[in-house]
Amino acid sequence: MAISIGIARKDREAVAKHLSKLLADTYSLYLKTHSFHWNVTGPQFNSLHAMFETQYNELWLAADEVAERIRTLDVFAPGSYSQFGKLTSIKEEAGVPEWKEMVNQLVEGHEIAAHTARATIKAADAVGDEGTADMVTGRLKEHEKTAWMLRSLLR
């Protein structure tokens, strides 16, 4: 059955490309945050372990929301490590840095995701996709808030 939501196919595909980058950033940040939750050590262990758990749970739910928005636009969502690796701007961490570097990397990751979210909102606004713009505005606010909270640990 053809989709008829008031947004042309080419416009839905253009927005979905931006959403796919946001999904890749979200999933990459989820993996990094979860790894840091498992591996953090030091005097900040308890608070960081709990904070990272809250953050990776939020990112896990966010990834599903973004992927489902892509499907709502009648485009298939990326779902493999290789696809995410090509789409994300978040650097992979293969090692186990000390806690301050973990926090630095997560701040950077959330800031990258915020940039991706802003570009996605602009693309959605340009084609009258208020549903995507609204959803991604919430994601933007969450990435900005999380970056702020993490950044406060480094002062």
C-alpha positions, 0 to 999 in steps of 0.5 A: 500500500502506498504511503500518503503522509503529505511528504514526497518520496524523495523528501522522505528519503532525504530526511531518512538519510539524516535520520540514519546518521543520527541513528548511527551516532546514537548507536555508536554512542550507546556502545561506547557508553555501555563499554565505559559503564562496564570498564570504568575504575577509580574514585568516581566509579560508583557515580560514573557506573550509575550515570553511564547506565542511565545514559546507555539505557536512554540511548538504547530507547532513542535508537529504537525511536529514531529507527522507527521514525525512518520506517514511518517515512517508508525507508529501511533503517540501517542496522549493521555495525558496518553501516553504522561505521560508515554513517557515524562521526563518533570515533570508536574506542577499542581500549579502556581509557581512564575515567576522565578520558571516558567522560571527555569522549562521551561529551564529544560524542553527545556534541557530535550527535547534537550537530547531527540532530540540528542538521536533521531538524533543518532537513525535516523543516525544509520539507514540512516534516514536523513529526521528524523535526519534533522528535529530533528536537527532543533528541537534541535537547537530551544530547545537549543536557547529557553533554552539559552534565558530563562536562560538569564532572571535568571542572 
